[in-house]
Amino acid sequence: MTNKTLSGKTALVTGSTSGIGLGIARALAAEGANVVLNGFGDAAEITQLQTDLAKEFGVQVAHHNADMSKPAEIESMIAFAGEQFGGVDVLVNNAGIQHVANVEDFPVEKWDAIIAINLTSAFHTSRLVLPRMRANNWGRIINLASTHGLVASAGKSAYVAAKHGLIGLTKAGALETAATGVTVNAICPGFVLTPLVQKQVDARAAKDGISNDAAKKALLADKQPSGEFVTPEELGALAVFLCGDAAKQVRGVAWNMDGGWVAQ
Ligand code: NAD
């Protein structure tokens, strides 16, 4: 046995085939957790990712491709985690999508998809893992909200509504479990350079007729005083902290890691 903080535990990270979710899955695996990955992508690349993570960290790594907008598929994924590893001890609700348009132009199906994937999926995963966490009197639920769970930006109504809702779900969940060994918290990143944000960089470059680099700087200059992107590795370290004993009285927070965005 090792003295890694999450040895013997199982972490499910939704939307972890890319970006922040992958960064957090790697950080939890480095602490010894077995991992259930979730998310879309090329099947061979995902299999390779599983093999690489398992080898690098000496843990078991499974993948389930549940579409987080579909409650029945979420139920299958939680059952799968039970079959593979006995259940979920650390749940990271990370899967998310974005769409940018003003309210009057916002496609109805995009609104519904953003609310389903960025908010409602976290209700389904949470309701399905909480009975076991309560029975074990130990568990960690970490919801990937956003600075947009705390403040708004024009053009992001569905995302802002979903992320504010996710912080509300976090607070209610934290109160319901306050006297147990289960904690529920949210992380609120500023801009992280993942495929989700690269699309916004591309849109900015096209709109303003500027280079990719100039568009990155412009996006950051609008919102993030540090002028630097947050990284998946930094967010992974925060998730590891929230899983540790030192964080057992951290309950119901919406912890921004945002280069100063919401301090303004
Ligand atoms: P990303 O696009 O790099 O990754 C998203 C992941 O979710 C991928 O693994 C993708 O396959 C998966 N996914 C998408 N739709 C899915 C669905 N229907 N079912 C299952 N999986 C699905 O995005 P990211 O930037 O890493 O974002 C991760 C989370 O962090 C999101 O909730 C996002 O809102 C949040 N966030 C991102 C930023 C940022 O700047 N990138 C900032 C704040 C919050």
Residues whose N, C-alpha, C, O or C-beta is under 5 A from the ligand:
A	BS01	NAD	G15 S16 T17 S18 G19 I20 G21 N38 G39 F40 A66 D67 M68 S69 N94 A95 G96 I117 L144 A145 S146 T147 P189 G190 F191 V192 T194 P195 L196 V197
